[in-house]
């Protein structure tokens, strides 16, 4: 009884290339951000303020998304609080029936702004923490005073009653302090924490030696999370993205290409995942020219990696394709030079040994100065 | 009200926490419980349980009312209801009043 799980059913034998309605929309409201994290997942080339969608355009996107069956709206960036119309956009998402989630660094929020957002129907706040004390957090975020501001934000969120999730990116330089981060999340009254190991795309590529954890760190972190899940059951829900390059099989990237969610960039391009623009063969439609529904169901970029016709034989004949949908296309592009290749993380990939050696080398490297985003 | 989660018992009165809500999903023909990073499709019994969490009746009363309504053994209903409530509580979806 009770929970049936995902509404999306998947055949084991042949992956369906027919798209279900999307569940989630990630709205990258802006690329502007006061922080300069060395693992920033936004594209290397950022969209400027003049190209950003207008308030009216975003509201139309939210309404179209809701009509298609989207349930969750993630208001993200960059820093979404950099948009002056954040309140209006949140209210519009909520009015469309969407579950509105603000993914923020906290910088740019004030107590009044947060309370207004809560009154406008904001359902959930995800706040990034770059460390568990001012010195380490502000060093990673490249923003002095950021940690103290974040602590103030958590108090406002708590007072508003809106549920709080702490987002913690972990890497070589903080992975051994995971328990501190878990304790801090509990202390701040968070209901959830997302611990995600750095994904080595985009800006993080420039900081591999400073960020790549060692195998020992990864194993210890896995154990720490397992133990914490038991210890904190009913107190803190822990979502954990383990280190990709130290796993045996690829992650089910995005829950499968064009199956669960879609991503709208600040200038209105619609992407199957936030890094999809790194695949040069793909052409992306823009909501300024087409409806969201047309793009989701008929767009060439969305259909490029649905089903399994695109897969190399190694993957198409593999049972795990129903689990990982062939892994991450952007990673295949970055590491194999071919977006259609087997994800090099997979132990069956001919590139796996090279990847392991590179990860071990970067893991062993003594971290130097960060290459900050936009500095 | 308390934010700390305690073991579930029939004497407790609970309701959905802020940021957790039941919604009809017409596109997929189902009812979903929406929460942070979660959309759970609920079956008819689960929907009924969630709708009964009115913040007024304690769980024992809800179980009693279900037993009367469905003419089913109280123990069986109690097992089902408390197991489901426990699952919701473990996911931090409830507020204990």
Boltz contact constraints between the chains, C-beta under 6 A:
constraints:
  - contact:
      token1: [A, 1]
      token2: [B, 45]
      max_distance: 6.0
  - contact:
      token1: [A, 1]
      token2: [B, 80]
      max_distance: 6.0
  - contact:
      token1: [A, 2]
      token2: [B, 46]
      max_distance: 6.0
  - contact:
      token1: [A, 2]
      token2: [B, 84]
      max_distance: 6.0
  - contact:
      token1: [A, 3]
      token2: [B, 40]
      max_distance: 6.0
  - contact:
      token1: [A, 4]
      token2: [B, 41]
      max_distance: 6.0
  - contact:
      token1: [A, 7]
      token2: [B, 28]
      max_distance: 6.0
  - contact:
      token1: [A, 7]
      token2: [B, 41]
      max_distance: 6.0
  - contact:
      token1: [A, 21]
      token2: [B, 27]
      max_distance: 6.0
  - contact:
      token1: [A, 69]
      token2: [B, 27]
      max_distance: 6.0
  - contact:
      token1: [A, 71]
      token2: [B, 39]
      max_distance: 6.0
  - contact:
      token1: [A, 99]
      token2: [B, 34]
      max_distance: 6.0
  - contact:
      token1: [A, 123]
      token2: [B, 19]
      max_distance: 6.0
  - contact:
      token1: [A, 124]
      token2: [B, 19]
      max_distance: 6.0
  - contact:
      token1: [A, 124]
      token2: [B, 36]
      max_distance: 6.0
  - contact:
      token1: [A, 161]
      token2: [B, 18]
      max_distance: 6.0
  - contact:
      token1: [A, 162]
      token2: [B, 19]
      max_distance: 6.0
  - contact:
      token1: [A, 163]
      token2: [B, 19]
      max_distance: 6.0
  - contact:
      token1: [A, 163]
      token2: [B, 36]
      max_distance: 6.0
  - contact:
      token1: [A, 165]
      token2: [B, 36]
      max_distance: 6.0
  - contact:
      token1: [A, 191]
      token2: [B, 92]
      max_distance: 6.0
  - contact:
      token1: [A, 192]
      token2: [B, 36]
      max_distance: 6.0
  - contact:
      token1: [A, 233]
      token2: [B, 90]
      max_distance: 6.0
  - contact:
      token1: [A, 234]
      token2: [B, 5]
      max_distance: 6.0
  - contact:
      token1: [A, 234]
      token2: [B, 89]
      max_distance: 6.0
  - contact:
      token1: [A, 234]
      token2: [B, 90]
      max_distance: 6.0
  - contact:
      token1: [A, 235]
      token2: [B, 5]
      max_distance: 6.0
  - contact:
      token1: [A, 237]
      token2: [B, 91]
      max_distance: 6.0
  - contact:
      token1: [A, 237]
      token2: [B, 92]
      max_distance: 6.0
